[in-house]
Amino acid sequence: MKHLHEKFCWYEFSQSDEESGSPAERYGRIVDWASRARGINPTVFDELSNWLLGSGEWSDSELAENGKYLKDQVVARFCEQNRQLRMELTALKPSGLVNAAVFDALDRFDRELTGETRAEGLKEAVKRVFQDFSAIRDREARECFAGGITGPAGTDSVETFGYMNVLKDCDAAVQWTLFMPDVARRQQDGFRVESFEYLKYPGLRFIGVEKDFETDAEALKRLVQTLDSMDEYRSGFDHDAILLHHFGRGVDVEPCHGLWGRFMAADTPVPEGFAYVDFVSQRNGRPGVPYLAQFACARFAGDSASMHGMEGFDCNAMYDVTRNIILGQNVMIPYPDKYWTAEVYPEGFGTDSTVYLFSVER
């Protein structure tokens, strides 16, 4: 695996880059690199994780050689890449072209590359491996450091989140801040984002029913009447909505659950026959419900068919644009453990949904 680092799509800056082209052309080259790297680097990080998971079988000489390789050809090269990026982006900053969020993403990446990770549950193992690479022979330390795939697809534990996953996320965050703003702008074809904000509540309870009401108007009417009768439990975000979530599991593991209902105040009594999902202000240390009561709120205007279009999008246009704005601002989406979204109907069910909510963690 000595040549694994050659598979990464590295950003490499030269003096000729600074001297050739307008600021727009120079920034464009960086954005082009980010777009290419986003399609390549995640797979290479997965290979790196799987390689490290096999480190328990390495001989003493292999351990020493591979530890030096990881330090010099992966960690040090990312440090140098970030230095070159920061230098060029700083030089281009007066042009007004640079998305300032990239500097926060670079700061986070640089901190992680020192081994002083902020990832809860990984700190001790990562520190041990950075201090003495032979510590990776310990199974627990190895899995915390490597992360990667530890079970067959379709099981509840497809991935183990480790330090290599943290670095993969940091690498991707830098790239997203560079190319996502333009992607989100170009995706707004026939509609526009009218407003975008981050909201946070001390606690919420979503109350509703998991059912396809589009073919049952009478049942939907009864649902709304019940919710309207609970006026004393208003949350402040009082709109009909469909909550979409996967119980804290990956989208390829758990099917999407759609709950038609409304956000209510925390601890609101649940009517008979209804389901509920709780949202709290702080993590509880476990994946799934309760989720976090903070989210991005994007309000859209324009052609309804366009904003709900699915062709060419991961979900639909509203979902993709909302997510891409978040990623472009270097705000964390807590996927999969606390991930949820919601489609909101400001004028009530039976009208168009024009607001999209997306879980974040700030």
Salt bridges, closest charged atoms under 4 A:
GLU6 OE2 - HIS3 ND1 3.36
GLU12 OE2 - ARG77 NH2 3.27
ASP46 OD1 - LYS168 NZ 2.73
GLU47 OE1 - LYS7 NZ 2.74
ASP60 OD1 - ARG137 NH2 2.77
GLU65 OE2 - LYS2 NZ 2.35
ASP72 OD2 - LYS68 NZ 2.64
GLU80 OE2 - ARG83 NH2 2.73
GLU88 OE1 - ARG26 NH2 3.13
ASP107 OD1 - ARG86 NH1 3.02
ASP110 OD2 - ARG86 NH2 2.86
GLU120 OE2 - LYS123 NZ 3.52
ASP138 OD2 - ARG128 NH1 3.85
GLU143 OE2 - ARG139 NE 3.21
ASP156 OD1 - ARG249 NE 3.80
ASP182 OD1 - ARG185 NH2 3.84
ASP182 OD2 - ARG186 NE 2.88
GLU194 OE2 - ARG192 NH2 3.69
GLU210 OE2 - HIS257 ND1 3.08
ASP216 OD2 - LYS211 NZ 3.09
ASP228 OD1 - ARG262 NH1 3.00
ASP231 OD1 - ARG234 NE 2.44
ASP238 OD2 - ARG234 NH1 3.24
ASP240 OD1 - ARG262 NH2 2.58
GLU254 OE1 - ARG249 NH1 3.17
GLU254 OE2 - HIS257 NE2 2.79
ASP278 OD1 - ARG205 NE 2.66
ASP314 OD2 - ARG323 NH1 2.72
ASP320 OD2 - ARG323 NH2 3.73
ASP337 OD2 - ARG283 NH1 2.53
GLU343 OE2 - HIS308 NE2 3.38
GLU361 OE2 - ARG283 NE 2.88
